[in-house]
Amino acid sequence: MRWVVMAAVAAGFLGVAGCTGGAAASAHVARVTVRLPACASHLDGYPGISSGQKPASAHAGAPVPGHPVAAVVCRYAGPDSGLASSHAVTSPARVAQLQSAMDRSSVIPPGVPMFCLQSDGESAVVLFVYPPGTPERIIGVDPWCVTLLTRSARYLANGDARQLLADWSGKW
């Protein structure tokens, strides 16, 4: 699947103030073409991203670093954790909104136990897409433990992140 993602790039100059009364230059729009990844058919298609995984780092940084240009939300359900739905997020504003919500989540230190509701097999994975040449970022979402999972840390999910994912992939 190929999508063209539009990103606004600031012009970088504003006319000379004072002498010319310079008018602001309009922002340029740059086209970025990225290939959106397909969701794996089952949750186990993402090694290292599972609710049973206990990542070791307490200082992992933000869940979604850098400047992603798109995301794919993959929802899994059922006893075999099969793919139930997927949703492409290509609006720069919506991608930034999801990144910001996830980045407001707090790291769960290693060894801290989580008391989770009994899972019915539902979960999600968000595949963040970056400009060409930058690796994608995979975030697991466990709605029963209210956590975000990366290969290096667990995060207590921010309520806004959970709501956005539910809006795009269906209610948990």
Secondary structure as GFF3:
##gff-version 3
##sequence-region A 1 172
A	DSSP	beta_strand	2	9	.	.	.	ID=ss1
A	DSSP	beta_strand	28	35	.	.	.	ID=ss2
A	DSSP	three_ten_helix	43	45	.	.	.	ID=ss3
A	DSSP	beta_strand	70	77	.	.	.	ID=ss4
A	DSSP	beta_strand	82	89	.	.	.	ID=ss5
A	DSSP	alpha_helix	92	103	.	.	.	ID=ss6
A	DSSP	beta_strand	106	108	.	.	.	ID=ss7
A	DSSP	beta_strand	123	129	.	.	.	ID=ss8
A	DSSP	beta_strand	137	142	.	.	.	ID=ss9
A	DSSP	beta_strand	147	149	.	.	.	ID=ss10
A	DSSP	beta_strand	154	156	.	.	.	ID=ss11
A	DSSP	alpha_helix	159	169	.	.	.	ID=ss12
###
